[in-house]
Amino acid sequence: MTPPPGGTSGTSDTSDVVILGGGAAGLSLAYRLTGTGATVTVVEPPDGPPRPAERTWCYWDTGRGDLDDVVCASWSVLRVHGADGRRVTVDPAPFTYRMVRSTAFEQRVHSLLARSPGGRLLRATADTVCDVPGGAVVRCTLPTGRHLTLRARRVFDSRPLPGLPPARTWMLQHFRGWFVHTDAARFDPAVADLMDFRVPQPAHGLAFGYVLPLAPDRALVEYTEFSRTPLTTDAYEAALGHYCHDVLGLGAFTVERTEQGVIPMTDARFPLRTGKAVFRIGTAGGATRPATGYTFAAVQRQSRAIAAALRDGHGTVPPPHGRRALAMDAVLLRALDTGRINGPDFFTGLFRRVPPERLLRFLDGATTPAEEGSIGLRTPVWPMLRTAAELPFLPRRSHPSRPPARNGESHR
């Protein structure tokens, strides 16, 4: 978008919706809203350190979807390796596991905004957001130093929070990945390894490998931990080297590019609304599933629901996850954090004992209470019950450190 002419201050622009941030949440909402007839302005940071590097987003879906043209790879078979070396291979039909690269998704949404009469893209820094009668105002600074005031009926803010809300349990999902090219065919392009626990386990939490083949000789290979503290880059590199050479036996390979991030795993209550007309979306709005780190699928569901609500004239914004799902996640996080359950055994057991299609619906929060009860009986019942009983009496405390930076946007 080219700003309208005007002075260094007082220049203004009006839209039905302003979206702050061009990550998965902001772009997804813009994509859904352009089909409703609303005028939409997306504010993205100018080129430079505030803009995130290219990222990988993964999710599962059934049949053909409206994002198929930006899906760069998909897998019809999922696999989990237990710490004992035994593997569980499942066919989650009708689901397939899918990968989207952020650059392709960004290009598609930017092109859609450019073609839409009411769609606009603005490169600027959002300085302040506040309610005004009839909507909200966003004051921005353009790369030239000029100021611009955006007015909208509603503002959706996906920018990282300045601080995380109080919680009873704090863990992090932190990872580093290599896009590797092997000298020989080492991968089965039909099979995705979601969790491979054949790696040394940390004293607290759990660790696993994650392998998404892109070709017989290419894959994204990640080392991931659920724990309280991220590692140094050197430690991630050492863990990845051990996993690729000693566990996977890849032989000679080259690393073509890398990814790294940190994702909060917490039972904090993320506010959906920060003003009468200002809403939080994405990880800042609680879209990251606390016990798994998956975000992209929840963002798609919430974006569709927001677009439908605005189209129908409703002022409510639905939460990204239901209360039952969040309550179950709070129990699991606490059980993992206290060491009452063994993480590798827990997740491997779920894939061994629960039908895969039902398990994926459970991880998406789409199961019935009866199905959730049957899944609960396939977990360590007494440790989970003990944890559920104590949670209501635990205080919520502020986290002592800052939240993860933008490069911690979930890759799932």
C-alpha positions in Angstrom: 0.0 0.0 0.0 1.2 3.5 -0.8 0.3 5.9 2.0 -1.9 8.8 0.9 -0.2 12.1 0.6 0.0 14.3 3.6 2.3 15.8 6.2 4.5 14.0 8.7 1.6 13.7 11.2 -2.1 13.7 10.9 -2.3 11.5 7.9 -5.0 8.9 8.4 -6.6 6.0 6.7 -9.8 4.0 7.5 -10.7 0.3 7.2 -13.2 -2.1 8.5 -10.4 -4.2 10.0 -6.7 -3.6 10.8 -4.5 -6.6 11.3 -1.2 -6.1 13.1 1.5 -8.6 12.2 2.2 -10.7 9.1 2.8 -14.1 10.7 0.6 -17.2 10.4 -2.3 -15.6 12.4 -2.3 -12.2 10.7 -2.0 -13.6 7.2 -4.6 -16.3 7.8 -7.1 -13.8 9.1 -6.5 -11.5 6.2 -6.9 -14.4 3.8 -10.3 -15.3 5.2 -11.5 -11.7 5.5 -10.8 -10.7 1.9 -13.7 -13.0 0.8 -16.3 -11.2 3.1 -16.3 -7.8 1.4 -14.6 -6.1 4.4 -11.9 -3.5 3.8 -8.7 -4.9 5.4 -5.3 -3.3 6.2 -2.5 -5.6 7.2 0.4 -3.8 9.0 3.7 -5.7 8.7 7.1 -4.6 10.0 9.5 -3.0 7.5 12.4 -5.1 6.3 15.0 -5.6 9.0 15.4 -7.5 12.3 11.7 -7.1 13.3 10.7 -9.3 10.3 10.8 -13.0 11.0 12.9 -15.4 9.0 11.2 -18.0 6.8 9.4 -20.6 8.9 7.7 -24.0 8.5 4.1 -24.5 9.6 2.6 -28.0 9.8 -0.9 -29.3 10.4 -3.2 -32.2 9.6 -6.3 -32.0 7.5 -8.8 -34.2 5.6 -9.5 -34.2 1.9 -8.7 -31.2 -0.3 -8.4 -27.8 1.4 -8.2 -24.2 0.3 -4.5 -24.1 1.2 -3.5 -27.0 -1.0 -1.7 -24.8 -3.5 0.8 -23.6 -0.8 1.3 -27.1 0.8 4.9 -28.0 -0.2 4.8 -31.6 1.2 2.4 -34.0 2.8 2.5 -37.5 4.5 -0.1 -40.2 4.7 1.8 -42.3 7.3 2.9 -41.1 10.8 5.5 -42.8 13.0 6.7 -42.5 16.6 9.8 -44.2 17.9 9.8 -45.2 21.6 12.8 -44.7 23.8 13.2 -48.5 23.8 13.6 -48.3 20.0 10.2 -49.9 19.2 8.3 -47.9 16.6 4.6 -47.3 16.1 3.5 -46.7 12.5 -0.1 -45.5 11.9 -2.3 -44.5 9.0 -4.4 -41.5 10.2 -6.8 -41.6 7.3 -8.7 -39.5 6.4 -6.0 -37.1 7.8 -2.8 -36.3 6.1 0.1 -34.3 7.7 0.9 -31.2 5.7 3.7 -28.6 5.5 3.5 -25.0 4.5 6.5 -22.7 4.0 5.8 -19.2 5.3 7.2 -17.5 2.2 4.7 -19.3 -0.1 1.8 -18.5 2.2 2.9 -14.8 2.5 3.2 -14.4 -1.3 -0.3 -15.9 -1.8 -1.9 -13.6 0.8 0.0 -10.5 -0.4 -1.2 -11.2 -4.0 -4.7 -11.7 -2.8 -4.6 -8.4 -0.9 -3.2 -6.6 -4.0 -6.1 -7.9 -6.1 -8.8 -7.2 -3.6 -10.5 -3.8 -3.8 -10.6 -3.6 0.0 -7.3 -5.3 0.8 -4.2 -3.3 1.6 -0.7 -4.1 2.9 1.3 -1.5 4.8 4.9 -1.8 5.9 5.2 0.2 9.1 5.8 0.0 12.8 2.6 0.0 14.9 3.3 2.3 17.9 0.1 2.5 19.8 -3.4 1.0 19.7 -6.4 2.4 21.6 -10.1 2.3 21.6 -12.1 5.2 20.2 -15.9 5.7 19.8 -17.0 3.3 17.1 -13.8 1.3 16.9 -10.0 1.7 17.4 -7.1 3.8 16.3 -3.6 2.5 15.4 -0.8 5.0 15.2 2.1 3.9 13.0 5.5 5.1 11.9 6.4 4.5 8.2 10.0 3.6 7.2 10.4 7.2 6.0 9.7 8.4 9.5 6.3 9.8 8.6 3.4 9.0 10.9 0.1 7.5 9.9 -3.1 7.0 11.9 -5.2 3.9 11.0 -8.9 3.8 12.0 -10.9 0.7 12.0 -14.0 -0.9 13.4 -11.9 -3.7 14.8 -8.2 -4.3 15.3 -6.7 -7.8 15.5 -3.2 -7.8 17.0 -0.9 -10.8 16.5 2.3 -9.2 17.7 4.3 -10.8 20.6 3.2 -10.0 24.1 5.4 -7.7 26.2 5.0 -10.2 29.0 3.3 -13.6 29.5 0.2 -13.8 31.8 0.5 -15.6 35.2 0.4 -19.4 35.1 0.7 -22.4 37.3 3.0 -24.3 34.9 5.7 -22.9 32.6 7.5 -25.0 30.1 9.0 -24.3 26.7 9.1 -26.2 23.4 12.4 -25.2 21.9 14.0 -26.7 18.8 16.6 -26.4 16.0 16.2 -28.0 12.6 18.4 -28.7 9.7 17.2 -29.0 6.1 19.5 -31.8 5.0 20.6 -33.2 1.6 22.0 -36.7 1.9 24.4 -38.3 -0.6 22.2 -41.3 -0.9 18.4 -42.0 -0.6 17.8 -42.3 3.2 14.2 -41.2 3.7 10.7 -42.6 2.8 8.8 -39.5 1.5 5.5 -41.1 2.6 6.3 -41.3 6.3 6.7 -38.5 8.8 8.4 -39.2 12.1 6.5 -37.0 14.6 8.4 -38.0 17.7 11.6 -40.1 17.9 12.6 -40.6 21.5 15.8 -42.5 20.7 17.8 -39.4 21.8 19.3 -38.8 25.2 16.6 -37.5 27.6 17.2 -34.4 29.7 17.0 -34.4 33.4 13.8 -32.4 33.3 11.1 -32.7 30.6 11.7 -34.7 27.4 13.5 -34.6 24.0 12.8 -36.1 20.6 13.7 -36.0 17.0 11.3 -34.9 14.2 11.8 -35.9 10.6 9.8 -34.7 7.6 11.1 -36.2 4.4 10.8 -33.9 1.3 12.5 -36.4 -1.1 14.4 -39.7 -0.7 17.5 -37.6 -0.2 16.1 -34.5 1.5 14.4 -33.8 4.8 13.7 -31.4 7.6 15.4 -33.0 10.7 14.8 -31.3 14.1 15.9 -31.8 17.6 13.1 -30.6 20.1 12.9 -30.4 23.9 10.0 -29.8 26.2 11.7 -28.3 29.2 12.1 -25.0 31.2 15.2 -23.5 29.5 16.4 -23.3 25.9 19.8 -24.7 24.9 22.7 -22.8 23.3 23.1 -23.1 19.5 26.2 -25.2 20.0 24.2 -27.7 22.2 21.4 -27.9 19.5 24.0 -28.5 16.9 25.6 -31.3 18.9 22.3 -32.9 19.5 21.3 -32.7 15.8 24.7 -34.1 14.8 24.3 -37.1 17.2 20.7 -37.7 16.0 21.6 -37.5 12.3 24.8 -39.6 12.4 24.3 -42.0 15.3 20.5 -42.5 15.4 19.3 -42.0 11.8 22.6 -43.2 10.2 22.3 -40.6 7.4 25.9 -40.9 6.3 27.3 -38.0 4.4 25.0 -35.0 4.1 25.0 -31.2 3.8 22.9 -28.7 5.7 21.1 -26.4 3.3 19.4 -24.1 5.8 18.3 -24.1 9.5 15.3 -23.2 11.6 15.2 -22.5 15.3 12.6 -21.3 17.8 11.1 -21.3 21.2 7.4 -21.7 21.9 5.6 -21.2 25.3 3.9 -24.3 26.8 1.8 -23.0 29.6 -1.6 -22.9 31.3 -1.6 -19.1 31.3 -4.9 -17.5 30.4 -4.2 -15.4 27.3 -6.7 -12.5 27.0 -8.7 -12.5 23.7 -9.6 -8.8 24.1 -7.4 -5.8 25.1 -10.1 -3.2 24.4 -13.7 -3.0 23.2 -12.5 -3.2 19.6 -9.0 -4.6 20.0 -8.5 -8.4 19.9 -5.4 -10.7 20.3 -4.9 -13.5 17.8 -2.2 -16.1 17.2 0.2 -17.2 20.0 -0.4 -13.9 21.7 -4.1 -14.8 21.9 -3.6 -18.3 23.1 -3.8 -20.2 19.8 -0.7 -22.4 20.6 -2.0 -25.7 22.0 -0.3 -25.7 25.5 0.6 -29.4 25.6 1.8 -29.9 22.0 2.9 -26.5 20.6 0.6 -26.9 17.5 -0.8 -23.6 16.4 -1.4 -23.4 12.6 -4.6 -25.5 12.6 -6.1 -23.6 15.5 -5.3 -20.3 13.7 -7.1 -21.5 10.6 -10.2 -22.5 12.6 -10.3 -19.3 14.5 -9.7 -17.2 11.4 -12.7 -18.8 9.6 -14.9 -18.3 12.7 -13.9 -14.6 13.0 -14.6 -14.0 9.3 -18.0 -15.7 9.6 -18.8 -13.6 12.8 -17.9 -10.3 11.1 -19.8 -11.2 8.0 -22.9 -12.0 10.0 -22.6 -8.9 12.1 -21.5 -10.5 15.4 -19.1 -8.7 17.7 -17.7 -11.8 19.5 -14.4 -13.4 18.7 -14.4 -17.2 19.4 -11.4 -18.6 21.5 -8.9 -20.8 19.6 -9.3 -23.7 22.0 -12.2 -25.1 24.1 -12.2 -25.1 27.9 -12.1 -28.9 28.1 -9.0 -29.1 25.9 -7.2 -26.4 27.9 -8.1 -28.1 31.2 -6.7 -31.4 30.0 -3.6 -29.7 28.7 -3.1 -28.0 32.1 -3.1 -31.4 33.8 -0.7 -32.9 31.3 1.8 -30.0 31.5 1.8 -30.1 35.3 2.3 -33.9 35.3 5.2 -33.5 32.8 6.8 -30.7 34.8 6.6 -32.5 38.1 8.0 -35.7 36.6 4.9 -37.7 37.7 4.7 -39.2 34.2 7.4 -40.2 31.8 7.0 -38.1 28.7 8.4 -40.5 26.1 6.3 -43.4 27.5 3.2 -41.2 27.7 3.2 -39.9 24.1 4.4 -43.3 22.6 1.6 -45.0 24.6 -1.1 -42.7 23.1 0.0 -43.6 19.6 0.1 -47.3 20.5 -3.3 -47.5 22.2 -5.6 -44.8 20.6 -6.9 -45.1 17.1 -4.9 -42.5 15.1 -7.8 -40.7 13.6 -9.3 -40.2 17.0 -6.0 -39.2 18.5 -5.5 -36.4 15.9 -9.0 -35.1 16.5 -8.2 -35.1 20.2 -5.1 -33.1 19.6 -7.2 -30.7 17.6 -9.8 -30.4 20.4 -12.5 -32.0 18.2 -13.4 -35.1 20.3 -16.5 -35.7 22.4 -16.4 -36.1 26.3 -16.9 -39.8 25.9 -14.0 -40.1 23.5 -11.8 -38.0 25.8 -12.7 -40.3 28.7 -11.7 -43.4 26.8 -8.3 -41.7 25.9 -7.8 -40.7 29.5 -8.1 -44.4 30.5 -5.1 -45.2 28.3 -2.9 -42.8 30.2 -1.3 -43.2 33.7 -4.6 -42.7 35.5 -3.4 -42.1 39.1 -0.7 -39.6 38.4 -3.1 -37.7 36.2 -5.9 -37.8 38.8 -3.5 -36.6 41.5 -2.4 -33.7 39.3 -6.0 -32.8 38.4 -6.9 -32.7 42.1 -4.1 -30.3 43.0 -4.4 -27.8 40.2 -7.3 -25.8 41.6 -5.2 -25.0 44.7 -2.0 -23.9 42.9 -1.4 -20.1 42.6 -0.8 -18.5 39.2 2.6 -16.8 39.2 4.2 -14.4 36.8 7.0 -15.8 34.7 10.4 -14.2 35.6 11.7 -13.9 32.0 10.5 -12.3 28.8 8.4 -14.3 26.4 10.0 -16.0 23.3 10.9 -13.7 20.5 9.1 -13.7 17.1 11.3 -16.5 15.7 9.6 -18.6 18.3 6.4 -18.7 16.3 5.2 -22.3 16.3 6.3 -24.4 13.4 3.2 -26.6 13.9 
